């Protein structure tokens, strides 16, 4: 077996169907298998896979294990030469899988490769051009990430594979030998930052990471997280604090925790002010106020994992 494609699903039935359809219509030239790990979806995702995609190996769970743990179920004991971790909200485009596998075959020092992810509006999904750093996280929380950076623009404009410090967890092609050396995803992250942790560990072990723009995929970004946005905002900020504490220092973890609280507070304040200006007549602003109030409350109640 050359390639095991792992798709973790949580209440994204329609997008999961489109993902699996794209894999069927844009297959890899190599020998490949598809594994779907369903995290106790309540929308009929598992039943849909059984009925419409019997060729896929389904691993239904009785509870939501989180993203890292669900992927690890399929990664454990990997026999294929490569594993492709693929979000259920991604549609593979023609030639993408062959471009990724072909690049890895030709680049033995590459431990991991990522695709060019295009959003529904046609823009290329941005990434962390210098890796997931504390400075980048603080910029994001303070809205400064809205400002374009020269490094990110240069990366997204690349037409040839380029070594990078960080790849999106939505699409990661991993070499089995590298996985055996580095180990599985850290299940201490329920969702978010497990990809940053993995990328850093691969680099620390001497493996290179590459962005392969010839492998283009459509990404319906955030499909799972939109279902419980307050919980996901809190999960992301807490995961970031855990990441910087583990790979930096205790003070970096505390600074990241403070940045996450500040970011949620700023967004809550902005929503409250706009709600007052509009006399509370805008339902979207009322929902946004409730969203960030809940996200802030969840972060204040939870300790660092």
RODO-2510 file (C-alpha; in nm, 4 decimals, decimal comma):
residues 305
     n   res          X          Y          Z
     1     x     0,0000     0,0000     0,0000
     2     x     0,1344     0,3417    -0,0980
     3     x    -0,1109     0,5829     0,0613
     4     x    -0,3618     0,5828     0,3464
     5     x    -0,5987     0,8808     0,3331
     6     x    -0,7437     0,9645     0,6758
     7     x    -1,0543     1,1808     0,7019
     8     x    -1,1869     1,2742     1,0470
     9     x    -1,5544     1,3671     1,0472
    10     x    -1,7741     1,5484     1,2965
    11     x    -2,1221     1,6513     1,1813
    12     x    -2,0109     1,7573     0,8337
    13     x    -2,2062     1,4978     0,6333
    14     x    -2,2626     1,6999     0,3168
    15     x    -1,9059     1,8293     0,3036
    16     x    -1,7744     1,4825     0,3866
    17     x    -1,9723     1,3456     0,0919
    18     x    -1,8149     1,6051    -0,1380
    19     x    -1,4705     1,5249     0,0025
    20     x    -1,5098     1,1525    -0,0626
    21     x    -1,6605     1,2160    -0,4054
    22     x    -1,3586     1,4276    -0,4963
    23     x    -1,1269     1,1476    -0,3865
    24     x    -1,3235     0,9073    -0,6079
    25     x    -1,3154     1,1360    -0,9124
    26     x    -0,9539     1,2520    -0,8631
    27     x    -0,7807     0,9336    -0,7499
    28     x    -0,4104     0,8913    -0,6938
    29     x    -0,2184     0,6865    -0,9489
    30     x    -0,0642     0,4892    -0,6626
    31     x    -0,2339     0,2234    -0,4516
    32     x    -0,4434     0,4026    -0,1908
    33     x    -0,7045     0,3375     0,0762
    34     x    -0,9481     0,5721     0,2512
    35     x    -1,0177     0,5627     0,6245
    36     x    -1,2993     0,7709     0,7738
    37     x    -1,2948     0,8208     1,1513
    38     x    -1,6339     0,9537     1,2588
    39     x    -1,6326     1,1331     1,5954
    40     x    -1,9865     1,0346     1,7010
    41     x    -2,1597     1,2580     1,4472
    42     x    -2,5330     1,3036     1,4978
    43     x    -2,6086     1,4075     1,1388
    44     x    -2,5915     1,0652     0,9757
    45     x    -2,2332     1,0986     0,8524
    46     x    -2,1391     0,7397     0,9379
    47     x    -2,4535     0,5992     0,7760
    48     x    -2,3848     0,8024     0,4620
    49     x    -2,0325     0,6617     0,4359
    50     x    -2,1590     0,3048     0,4769
    51     x    -2,4251     0,3461     0,2103
    52     x    -2,2498     0,5628    -0,0478
    53     x    -1,8786     0,4854    -0,0036
    54     x    -1,8498     0,1178     0,0930
    55     x    -1,4916     0,1144    -0,0391
    56     x    -1,3866     0,3418     0,2495
    57     x    -1,2964     0,1862     0,5835
    58     x    -1,5215     0,3421     0,8466
    59     x    -1,4137     0,3739     1,2101
    60     x    -1,7189     0,5069     1,3999
    61     x    -1,6643     0,6326     1,7555
    62     x    -1,9138     0,6518     2,0418
    63     x    -1,7902     0,9969     2,1513
    64     x    -1,6038     1,2958     2,0118
    65     x    -1,2383     1,2101     2,0681
    66     x    -1,1059     1,5338     1,9243
    67     x    -0,9013     1,5800     1,6095
    68     x    -0,5624     1,4500     1,7244
    69     x    -0,6911     1,1364     1,8960
    70     x    -0,9201     1,0472     1,6058
    71     x    -0,6359     1,0752     1,3540
    72     x    -0,4105     0,8698     1,5796
    73     x    -0,6553     0,5799     1,5668
    74     x    -0,5927     0,5495     1,1951
    75     x    -0,2225     0,6421     1,2100
    76     x    -0,1360     0,3763     1,4676
    77     x     0,0230     0,0820     1,2936
    78     x     0,0363     0,2590     0,9562
    79     x     0,1526     0,0216     0,6824
    80     x     0,1329     0,2471     0,3781
    81     x     0,4387     0,4463     0,2728
    82     x     0,2503     0,7691     0,3324
    83     x    -0,0484     0,8929     0,5311
    84     x    -0,2569     1,1875     0,4157
    85     x    -0,4462     1,3666     0,6906
    86     x    -0,7334     1,5423     0,5191
    87     x    -1,0094     1,7578     0,6668
    88     x    -1,3622     1,6557     0,5761
    89     x    -1,4233     2,0073     0,4392
    90     x    -1,1635     1,9715     0,1623
    91     x    -1,2273     1,8800    -0,2003
    92     x    -0,9294     1,7321    -0,3830
    93     x    -0,8650     1,8688    -0,7307
    94     x    -0,7261     1,6696    -1,0266
    95     x    -0,3593     1,5809    -0,9944
    96     x    -0,3252     1,7027    -0,6349
    97     x    -0,2599     1,3642    -0,4787
    98     x    -0,0111     1,2648    -0,7482
    99     x     0,1708     1,5975    -0,7041
   100     x     0,2102     1,5407    -0,3289
   101     x     0,3135     1,1756    -0,3523
   102     x     0,5433     1,2420    -0,6500
   103     x     0,7178     1,5222    -0,4622
   104     x     0,7697     1,3071    -0,1532
   105     x     0,9036     1,0195    -0,3631
   106     x     1,1566     1,2574    -0,5185
   107     x     1,2512     1,4239    -0,1882
   108     x     1,3594     1,1608     0,0662
   109     x     1,4528     1,4182     0,3316
   110     x     1,0957     1,5539     0,3323
   111     x     0,9014     1,4258     0,6286
   112     x     0,5829     1,6156     0,5536
   113     x     0,4256     1,8039     0,2628
   114     x     0,1215     2,0278     0,2365
   115     x    -0,1045     2,1379    -0,0476
   116     x    -0,2114     2,4780    -0,1778
   117     x    -0,5493     2,5364    -0,0106
   118     x    -0,7889     2,7607    -0,1999
   119     x    -1,0885     2,9115    -0,0210
   120     x    -1,4359     2,9219    -0,1805
   121     x    -1,3894     3,2879    -0,2801
   122     x    -1,0796     3,1956    -0,4809
   123     x    -0,8174     3,3325    -0,2428
   124     x    -0,5304     3,1151    -0,1240
   125     x    -0,5462     3,0309     0,2454
   126     x    -0,2705     3,2112     0,4313
   127     x    -0,0291     3,0373     0,6630
   128     x     0,2348     3,1170     0,9259
   129     x     0,5315     3,2214     0,7070
   130     x     0,7739     3,2124     1,0025
   131     x     0,6084     2,9240     1,1855
   132     x     0,3588     2,9440     1,4691
   133     x     0,5379     3,1944     1,6923
   134     x     0,4205     3,3797     2,0006
   135     x     0,4548     3,7067     1,8114
   136     x     0,2297     3,5811     1,5313
   137     x    -0,0302     3,4619     1,7822
   138     x    -0,0313     3,8001     1,9580
   139     x    -0,0652     3,9773     1,6210
   140     x    -0,3670     3,7606     1,5458
   141     x    -0,5334     3,8346     1,8774
   142     x    -0,4813     4,2098     1,8314
   143     x    -0,6247     4,2072     1,4762
   144     x    -0,2818     4,2895     1,3337
   145     x    -0,2872     3,9707     1,1237
   146     x    -0,5310     4,1477     0,8917
   147     x    -0,2331     4,3442     0,7631
   148     x    -0,0593     4,1627     0,4747
   149     x     0,2973     4,0534     0,5332
   150     x     0,5634     4,0380     0,2634
   151     x     0,6791     3,6905     0,3665
   152     x     0,3316     3,5403     0,3508
   153     x     0,2630     3,7016     0,0145
   154     x     0,5860     3,5606    -0,1255
   155     x     0,5000     3,2118    -0,0022
   156     x     0,1483     3,2122    -0,1463
   157     x     0,2822     3,3334    -0,4815
   158     x     0,5252     3,0409    -0,5120
   159     x     0,4758     2,8066    -0,8076
   160     x     0,7448     2,5551    -0,7106
   161     x     0,7796     2,3503    -0,3899
   162     x     0,9467     2,5407    -0,1086
   163     x     1,0655     2,4441     0,2392
   164     x     0,8522     2,6008     0,5133
   165     x     0,8500     2,5978     0,8949
   166     x     0,4789     2,5240     0,9255
   167     x     0,1969     2,3503     0,7347
   168     x    -0,1805     2,3542     0,7713
   169     x    -0,3185     2,0541     0,9568
   170     x    -0,6111     2,0461     0,7127
   171     x    -0,3916     1,8622     0,4619
   172     x    -0,0703     1,6890     0,5647
   173     x     0,1077     1,4151     0,3715
   174     x     0,3370     1,2344     0,6154
   175     x     0,6153     0,9859     0,5471
   176     x     0,5827     0,6651     0,7485
   177     x     0,9513     0,6559     0,8476
   178     x     0,9279     1,0100     0,9800
   179     x     0,6092     0,9271     1,1696
   180     x     0,7759     0,6272     1,3300
   181     x     1,0607     0,8485     1,4502
   182     x     0,8593     1,1522     1,5623
   183     x     0,5509     0,9791     1,6989
   184     x     0,1776     1,0399     1,6731
   185     x    -0,0129     1,3641     1,7213
   186     x    -0,0212     1,4964     2,0785
   187     x    -0,3658     1,4081     2,2137
   188     x    -0,3322     1,6757     2,4796
   189     x    -0,4664     1,9070     2,2084
   190     x    -0,8370     1,8370     2,1584
   191     x    -0,8551     2,0590     1,8522
   192     x    -0,6119     2,3212     1,7165
   193     x    -0,2334     2,3531     1,7505
   194     x    -0,1764     1,9792     1,7202
   195     x    -0,0513     2,0497     1,3672
   196     x     0,1877     2,3227     1,4875
   197     x     0,3181     2,0884     1,7579
   198     x     0,3695     1,8092     1,5041
   199     x     0,5428     2,0359     1,2525
   200     x     0,7842     2,1570     1,5183
   201     x     0,8595     1,8024     1,6359
   202     x     0,9270     1,6901     1,2776
   203     x     1,1720     1,9760     1,2307
   204     x     1,3411     1,9055     1,5642
   205     x     1,3921     1,5458     1,4509
   206     x     1,5660     1,6685     1,1339
   207     x     1,2828     1,6218     0,8831
   208     x     1,1966     1,8958     0,6322
   209     x     0,8508     2,0397     0,5651
   210     x     0,7480     2,1501     0,2153
   211     x     0,4659     2,3508     0,0617
   212     x     0,3701     2,2010    -0,2775
   213     x     0,1600     2,4550    -0,4719
   214     x     0,1015     2,2168    -0,7643
   215     x    -0,1197     2,0151    -0,5277
   216     x    -0,4279     2,2363    -0,5222
   217     x    -0,7368     2,1671    -0,3093
   218     x    -1,0561     2,3549    -0,2237
   219     x    -1,0982     2,4223     0,1489
   220     x    -1,4355     2,5068     0,3027
   221     x    -1,2491     2,6466     0,6027
   222     x    -1,3896     2,6005     0,9565
   223     x    -1,6849     2,3732     0,8779
   224     x    -1,6634     2,1749     1,2023
   225     x    -1,5683     2,4669     1,4258
   226     x    -1,8665     2,6781     1,3158
   227     x    -2,0978     2,4350     1,4929
   228     x    -1,9780     2,5424     1,8376
   229     x    -1,7845     2,8611     1,7747
   230     x    -1,7501     2,9815     2,1327
   231     x    -1,6122     2,6454     2,2410
   232     x    -1,3730     2,6392     1,9457
   233     x    -1,2464     2,9932     2,0088
   234     x    -1,1743     2,8974     2,3693
   235     x    -1,0176     2,5664     2,2609
   236     x    -0,7864     2,7430     2,0145
   237     x    -0,6665     3,0063     2,2605
   238     x    -0,6088     2,7511     2,5354
   239     x    -0,4320     2,5170     2,2940
   240     x    -0,2022     2,8013     2,1887
   241     x    -0,1168     2,8720     2,5524
   242     x    -0,0376     2,5025     2,6020
   243     x     0,1785     2,4977     2,2890
   244     x     0,3922     2,7945     2,3929
   245     x     0,4255     2,6652     2,7486
   246     x     0,5425     2,3241     2,6238
   247     x     0,7748     2,4492     2,3506
   248     x     0,8810     2,7767     2,5052
   249     x     0,8527     2,8461     2,8759
   250     x     0,5962     2,8951     3,1499
   251     x     0,6041     3,2729     3,1002
   252     x     0,5402     3,2315     2,7271
   253     x     0,2420     3,0129     2,8103
   254     x     0,1098     3,2776     3,0481
   255     x     0,1666     3,5528     2,7904
   256     x    -0,0212     3,3529     2,5289
   257     x    -0,3009     3,2930     2,7787
   258     x    -0,3194     3,6686     2,8431
   259     x    -0,3178     3,7385     2,4682
   260     x    -0,6065     3,4977     2,4136
   261     x    -0,8104     3,6617     2,6885
   262     x    -0,7262     4,0056     2,5501
   263     x    -0,8301     3,9055     2,1999
   264     x    -1,1654     3,7691     2,3153
   265     x    -1,2200     4,0754     2,5345
   266     x    -1,1503     4,3145     2,2464
   267     x    -1,3922     4,1296     2,0220
   268     x    -1,6555     4,1265     2,2955
   269     x    -1,6069     4,4981     2,3587
   270     x    -1,6411     4,5767     1,9909
   271     x    -1,9609     4,3738     1,9650
   272     x    -2,1080     4,5407     2,2746
   273     x    -2,0308     4,8920     2,1464
   274     x    -2,1807     4,8214     1,8046
   275     x    -2,4860     4,6673     1,9686
   276     x    -2,5340     4,9838     2,1749
   277     x    -2,4890     5,2072     1,8708
   278     x    -2,7543     5,0127     1,6823
   279     x    -2,9813     5,0070     1,9904
   280     x    -2,9678     4,6304     1,9956
   281     x    -3,1720     4,6068     1,6737
   282     x    -2,9119     4,4045     1,4815
   283     x    -2,9541     4,0320     1,5622
   284     x    -2,6108     3,9451     1,4223
   285     x    -2,4424     4,1812     1,6669
   286     x    -2,6411     4,0396     1,9567
   287     x    -2,5294     3,6903     1,8588
   288     x    -2,1689     3,8062     1,8286
   289     x    -2,1863     3,9610     2,1763
   290     x    -2,3145     3,6344     2,3202
   291     x    -2,0540     3,4365     2,1282
   292     x    -1,7522     3,6221     2,2647
   293     x    -1,9023     3,6506     2,6123
   294     x    -1,9274     3,2723     2,6199
   295     x    -1,5812     3,2238     2,4693
   296     x    -1,4288     3,4568     2,7275
   297     x    -1,6122     3,2836     3,0103
   298     x    -1,4934     2,9412     2,8974
   299     x    -1,1308     3,0580     2,8920
   300     x    -1,1575     3,2108     3,2376
   301     x    -1,3058     2,8928     3,3817
   302     x    -1,0612     2,6490     3,2300
   303     x    -0,7053     2,6006     3,3389
   304     x    -0,4177     2,5276     3,1059
   305     x    -0,4163     2,1651     2,9867
***
